[in-house]
Amino acid sequence: MVVPAIIMGIGAVILLIIAYQRGDGTHLAGLQAAWKMTIEVLPLLIFAFVIAGFVQVMLPNEVISKWVGSESGFRGILIGSIAGGLSPGGPYVSLPIAAGLFKAGASYATMVAYLTGWSLWAVGRLPMEVGILGWRLTFIRIVSTIILPPIAGLIAQLIFAASR
C-alpha cells in the first residue's frame, strides 16, 4: 500500500503544480472538488473498511476455506461471481470487501471471479443502465458477459496453480 500511495501522492503534487502554474485558480477549484469528493466518499470508505475488518475476524477460516477458499473449486468461483455481481456500490465498497475476504482465506480464483462479477454484472447498476440504454441493449450486454466472471476465475485458478 505504501508504493501506490507514494505514486498517487507524486501524481497529485504534479497536477497541483501544473494547475497552479496556469494562474487561473484551477488549483483551488481542483482542491475544492477533491475536498467535496472526500466528504461524499469518506462515510462509504469507513463503513466498507469496517465490513472488511469484520469479514476477516468473524467468519471462521473453515467457512471461508470451504465456500470460497482454494479447496472450494468451481463452487467458490460461482459464489465469488454471484457475490461480486450483487455487491452494492463502487470500488470504495467492493474492493475493501474483496481485500477482507482475501485476507480471511478466499482464493485468488474466487476473488478474480468476485471482482469480474462486480465489474460486469453489477446488479445495482441495472436500473440506471436500463433507464439510459434501454432493455434490449442491457439484456444483450448481460447475456454477452454472463459466463465471463466464472471463466476469469478459472483462468486465475490455472495461473495460480501453475505459479506454485
Order of alpha helices (4+ residues) and beta strands (2+ residues): alpha-alpha-alpha-alpha-alpha-alpha-alpha-alpha-alpha
